[in-house]
Structures are given as structure tokens and as C-alpha cells.
Amino acid sequence: MSTTSLSSAAFAISLSSSFKARNSKTFLHSNFKNPLRCKSPSSYRPISRKLYPVKATLLQENEEEVVVEKSFPTKSFPGNEIEEVGESSANSSPSGLEGWVIKVEQSVNIFLTDSIIKILDTLYHDRDYPRFFVLETIARVPYFAFISVLHMYESFGWWRRADYLKVHFAESWNEMHHLLIMEELGGNSWWFDRFLAQHMAFFYYIMTVFMYALSPRMAYHFSECVESHAFETYDKFIKAQGEELKKRPAPEVAVRYYTGGDLYLFDEFQTDRPPCSRRPKIENLYDVFVNIRDDEAEHCKTMKACQTHGNLRSPHSCLDDGSEDSSCMIPEADCEGIVDCIKKSLASSQVKQKSDI
């Protein structure tokens, strides 16, 4: 009897010590619960957060303001905690030269966005679905460009973080289904609309690749401007055509996407909320456009978070308890834009040569 008690006590002590050693190697807090298990959203706790205002484009005269969300929390990587700050302190951090560069970048982006909006307003004044088709064809292009440049960074050994690739692919997957919905609604029935959308997307891709390679911050802000305009467009359309939309059935592709079995990618692009916390209800066409509008708001938040280098994190990252995933850590070789990467590569090589002497 005593021998059995002693062996049981020894097993309990061994199990407790191994559990403590295992917890010391993990990157997450011991009380962190896996959102993949679809627990209640209240159990989700972001590691750290920072407030950013969401404001992309300047309002035109006599234009109704449509607010995405005044502020939202973003998460940083473990060990890289960012305190919660107000808008004034968040905007006061850049140096004088950097602040001037940011203003120039944003002014260029706003000018380009306003030019595109004027073209769409002229060509699609009373044709909503073709306008949405063109807009969705354009909206998914930046994510293709981001992924292309990120793969180039990995090939050069400058960037080895998986979160950006995962989130941007999920964003492109979401925009693709928006496009499929607009096609099912007849938005691509005219040859001119397809021709315009495809050629605008081609030149937009080339421009975004060069912009993202030189300044990811500028490219993300430009994409934020586009997503903000998309949110405003859908919001005004819902307010104007809401009663009519409630009478029409939802497209089959929308029902499959928003209520299908595997919603991993649907959760992946929503970096501001825990997985499984948003499950849309699709009963009619009105619900479809409401969810598309809400998707654009989530894209806008993610693009705003991406403008702070290293601030983006996949909602599904580092959720396997007890695992050490290299994608959860900030890499040693990290840079922002090809100019910054070249500068850091030269600096590191010079330091290495001096240390060898």
C-alpha cells in the first residue's frame, strides 16, 4: 500500500515538473485559450494592443461621412509589447524628415484614389453592379502584389515571417468571393466593363509591386484608401437600396462562402477579432451586401495596422499549446522595403568585416 502511494506521488511530481518546463518554452501565456476551439469571444485576450484612427481619404465637398470605426486595437508579437496610446502620441513618434515623407506618400495616395473615384463616378453613375465588379477586380490586386514581393524577400533572405503571407492570401480569397458574387449578379455582362477592370488591374498590379518594394507603408496606406472607399460605397448603396435588397434572394456563391463548413480563411483576414467570433447570417441579398461592407471594414483595419512595421499578426498564429513555431518570432534579418533591406545588408556586412579584423 505504501509502495503504491510513494510511486503515485513520484509520478505526480515528475508530471508537474515536466509541465512547468514545457510552459517555460512556450511563447504564449499559460492561460491563453485556443480560439480555434471556437470558445466564447470573451475568452480571447490579445497579447498587446495599440489604438489607431481609421481615416483614409479626404471627404469631398457636400459628401456624407461614413465612419468605419474611429479606433481599433492591433496586436504585436510576443515580447514586443506596445502600450495603449492615444492618437496624438501615436502620430507624434515619427521624426521630422520621416513625418514629411509620410505626408507626401499619403498625399499622393489620396490624389490617386480620388482620381480613380472620379473615373468610376463618371462611368458608373447609375450602374451599381458593374461598378462593384470593377471595384472588386481592382481591390484584390494589391494582395497579389504584396505576396509577390514578400516571396522575393524570402528568396533574398530578408523576410521570413509567415503571418503577412497568410493574412494577405486570406484577404485575396475574400475579395475573390466578392468578385464572384458581383459576377453572379450580372456585373460583368458588358464587354467594356470587363475590359476596363482587367486593364486597370494590370497597371495597378505593376504600380503596387514597385510601391510595395520601395515603401510598404505607402502601399498599405494606398490599399487602405481603396478599401475605405469600398466600405463607403457599399454602405451608401445599402442605405439607398436596403428595402429592395431584402426582397431578393442571396446568390448561391455568397451562401456557400459565408455559411460553409470551413471558415478558416474567413477568420484569417480579420486580424482585429478572434477566430470564430463572426459568423454571418445570409437570408437575402441585403445580408450579402451588409457582410461585404463589413469585410471591407476589416480590410481597412488590417491595412492600417500594416503601416506600423511588424505590427501584423495572423489570428491563428502561435495557438498550438506547447509548440515553438519560428513564424511566431521576430526574425533577426528584418527590413522594410527594398531600399531599407539593401541599407541594412550593407551595414551588417561592414560590421562583420570590422569584427573579423
N, C-alpha and C positions, 0 to 999 in steps of 0.2 A: 504493500500500500504506500509506504513512504518512498519507495523507489519510483513508483509511478508519479507521485506528486513532485519529486525532485526533477524528473525528466520533463514533466509538463511545464514547470517553472523555467527550466533552462531553455525550452523551446520558445516560450513567450518572450524571454529576454533577448534571444537571438533574433526573433522576428521583429521586435521593437527596434533593435539597433540597426538592422538592415533597412527598415522603413525610414529611419532618420537619415541614414547615409544616402538613401535614394532621393529623399527630399532635398538634401543639400546640393544635389547636382542639377535639379530642375530649375528652369528659368521663371516659372510661374509660382504664385503664392499657393500655399498648401490648401487654402480654402477656395481656390478658383474652381468653378464648375464648368464642365464642358458644354458650351452652347449647342454642340452637335447633337446632344441628347434631347434637345427641344424642351428644356426645363422652362419654367416661367421666366419672362424677361427681367423680373426684379432680381433674379439671382445673378445677373450679368453685371460685372464690375469692370470698367475699363481701367487699365493699369495707370494711366495718367491722362489728363485732358488739358486742352487749351482752347480758348474761345477765339473764334474768328468771325468777323461780319461777312455776310454773303451779299455782295453787291458787285455786279459785273459791268453793266453798261449804263451809260448816261441816258436819262429819260428824255425823250423828245418833248417839244412844247405841246401842252394840252394832252399828253399821254397819261393814261391811268397807271398808277404804280401798282405792280403786282409783287408782293413780298414772298420770296421763297422761304426764308427763315432768317431772323435777324442774327442769330448766333447759333453755333453748334459745337459740340465737343469733338476733338480729334484725339487719337491715341498715338502714343510714341512707343518706341521699342523698349523692352525691359532694360533697366539700368540707364536709360536716357530720359529720365522723368522731366516733365515740363510743368511748371506751376501754372495754375489757372490765373490768367491775367486779363485785364480789360482791353478794350480796343485801342486806347491811347498808348499803353505801354507796348502792345504788340506792333503797332505801326511806327514806334519811335526807335526801334532797335537798329534798323539799317544805318550805315554811315552816310555822310553827305553825298559822296560820289555814287554809292550804291542806290541811295534813295532817288537820285536824279535819273539813274539808269532805269529804275523800276517805273518811274513816271513816264519816261519815254516809251518803254515797252508797252505799258498799259494804254497810253495814248494812241499808239499805232494799232493795237488790237481793237480798241473801241472804234477807231476810224474804219478799219477793215470790216468789223461786224456791222456797223451802221450802213456801209456801202452794200453789203450783201442783203441786209434787211430792205433797203430801198429798192433793190432789184426785184426781190420776191414780192414786195408790196405792189410794184408796178405790174408784174406779170401775173400775179395770182390774187388780185384784189377780191374777187368773188368766187374763187375756185379753191375750196378748203382742202379737199383730199389730195389733189395734185400738189398743192403747196406742202402738205405734210409728207408726201412721198419724196419730194426734192429735199426737204429738211432732214428727213431720216437717212436718206442716202448720204448726205454731207456729214451728219452728226457722228456716224460710226467711223469715218475716215481717220480722225486723229488717233484712235486707239490702235488701228493698224500701224500707223506711223510710229507711235510710242514703242510698240512691241518690236518693230524692225530695228530701231535704234538701240533698244535695250539688248537685243540679241547681238548687235555689233559690239556693244560694250562688254558683254560676256566673252566674246571671241578675243577681244584685246586684253582681257583680264582686269578690266576697270570696274566692273559691276557684277556682283554675284548674289543679288538679292532677288528671291523668287516672288515676293509679295506684289511687286509692281506688275510683273508679267501676269500673275494670276488675276489680279483685280482688273487690269486693262482688257484681258481676254474676256472676262465676265461682262465688262461694260460693252464690248463689241457684240457679244452674244445677245445682250439685252436690246441693243439698238437694231440688230438684225431682225429680231422678232417684231419690233415696232415697224420696221420696213415691210415685213411680210403681212402685217395687219393692214397697212396702207395699200399694199398691192391687192389684197383680197377685197378691199373697199372700192377698188377701181381707180386708185390714184395714179397708176402707171398706164392708163389706157391710151393716152396720146403719145405719139412718137416724139413730139417736141419735148415733152416733159422728161421722157427717158433720156433723150439726147442731152438736154441741159444738165440734168442731175449727174449723169455719168461723167461728162466732161468737167463739170465743176469739181466733182470728187477727185478726178485725176490730178488737176492742178493743185487742189487743196492738199492732197497727199504729199506731193513733192514739196510744197511750201512748208508743211508741218514737219517733214523729216529734217529739213535744213534748220528750221526754227528750233526744233527739239534738240538737235545735235549741238547747236550753239548755246541755247538758253532754255532749258526745260521749264524754268519759271515762266518765261514769256509764252511758251507753247501751252502750258497748263492754264494760264490766265485767258488765252485766246479761246481755248476749249470751254472754259467757264463762261465766257461771254456767249458762245453759241448755245450752250445748254441753258443758260439763263433766258435767252430769247425763246428757246423752245418751250420752256416752262410757261413763260408769259403768253405765248401763242396758244397753247393748249388750254390754259386757264381762262382766257378770254373766250375761246371757242365753246368751252363747257358752259360758261355763264350765258352765252348768247343762244346756244342750241340745246341746252340741257333737257328741256321737256320733250323735244323731238327725238333726242338720242335715247331717252328712256323707253320709247315705243319700238325701237329697232333691236333685233337680236344681235348678240355678240358674235363676231367671227370665230370660226372653229379654231383657227390658229391661236387666237387670244385665250380661249378657254383652255387649250392644251398647255400653253406656256405658263399661265398664271395659276392654274389649279392642277398641274400634272404631278406625277409621283415624285420625280427627282427635281428638287428645287435648290440644289447646291449652288449652281451658278447664279441663280436669282438672289440668293443670300450673299454671294461673294462680292458683288459690285456695290453693295450697300454697306460701306465701311463705317458709317456713323451709328449703326444699330447692331445688336447681337443677332446671330443667325436664328431663324425660326420665329422671329418676333413679328414679321409682317407676312400675312397670308391673305392675299386679295380675294374678294368675293366678286365673281363675274356672273351677272344675271342678264345684263343688256349692254348695249353699245355705250351707254353713259358710263357704266362701271369700267369699261375698257379704257376710255379716254381719261377718266379720273386716275387710273393706275399708271397710264403712260405719263400723265403730268407729274405724278408723284415720283416716277422713275427719273424724270428729268431733274427734279429737285435733288434726288440722291446723287446724281451725276455731278450736279453743281457743287454740292458739298465736298465730294471727293476731289474734284479738280481744285477747289480752294485749298484743301488740306495738302495736296501735292505741291503747291507752290512753296511750302516750307520743306526744304530738302530733308529726306529721311523720315518724314512725319507720317507717311502712308503705311498702313498695316492691314493685311488681309484679315477679315473677320474669323477665318478658320485657322490662322497660324498659331502654332505653339499650344494646341489644345489637347494633344495626346499626353496624358499624365505620365511623367517619368521618362520621356524621350528627350534626347538632345538633338535638335534639328538645327543644322548650320544656317538654315534660312531664317531662323529666329534671332540670329545675332547680327550686329552691325559689322560688315566686313572691314578688314584693315585697309584694303585698296578701295576707296570710295571717292567719287567725284561728281561734279555737277556740270554737265556739258562737255563737249569735246575740247574746248579751249582750256577749261579747268583741269581736265584729265591730263592733257599734254603738259601743262604747267606743273602739276603735282608729280608726274612721272619724271620730268627733268630734275625737279627739286630732290626727289628721293634718290635718283641716280648720283647726283652731286654729293649728297650726304653720305652715300655708301662709298664713293670714291675717297672722300676725306677720311672716313673711318678706316679704310684699308691702308692708307698711307702711314 
